[in-house]
Amino acid sequence: MEREIKKILFATDLSDNCRHAFTYAASIASRYSGGITLLHVMEAIPGSIDAMVTGFIGKEAWETIHKQHENDAKMALIGKKSNHTMIQDAMDVFSKDTLAKESDYTIDNILVQDGHVVDTIIETAVKYSCDLIVIGSSKGFFSSGTSLGRTAKGVLKQSKIPVMVIPSLEK
């Protein structure tokens, strides 16, 4: 019996490789007429660093910088148009080169969240009852020197939901 994949969580760091990885999520979602939740996690800043930066530049300036990063991430995912065109904008902006004109899937949610990246990915997949998590990996997936590599490994290690890791196009 074939298992249908109706809900996919696509975790992105907004890199070019994640654009490449999104094509796989879109293809699978199209095959099953499913939906995709786009997730970008902004890594929580340790309290000691947060306090130090706040001391240097002031609380208001630090909050402004943090809010701007969050807004930039949202704009990268959804574009700058109204909610009526949000789904199409997300597809156009995020997967500009690869989506077919007539895709048989939806963008269910577009989320930008603060937190520990691995934990937030796992929690979001569970919260939205996802059948699959899709993430892109960096060139150095199996080395411990890359942030995305650590993230991919952490998600693979902790998830009870199937995870698809898409390797980088880089050789």
Number of C-alpha atoms within 10 A of each C-alpha: 3 4 7 13 17 19 26 26 27 26 26 25 17 14 12 15 20 23 19 20 25 26 18 19 25 26 18 22 24 20 15 15 17 21 23 26 21 22 24 22 21 18 13 12 12 8 9 9 10 13 14 11 14 15 11 10 10 12 13 10 13 17 12 11 11 13 12 12 13 18 13 12 21 19 15 15 26 23 21 13 11 10 11 8 12 17 18 16 21 21 21 16 15 25 19 14 12 16 15 11 6 7 14 16 19 18 19 16 14 18 17 17 19 14 14 14 23 22 16 20 26 20 13 19 24 15 9 14 14 21 18 23 25 23 27 28 26 23 16 16 21 13 12 12 10 14 14 20 20 20 21 24 18 16 23 18 11 11 18 13 16 13 18 18 20 21 18 17 12 8 5
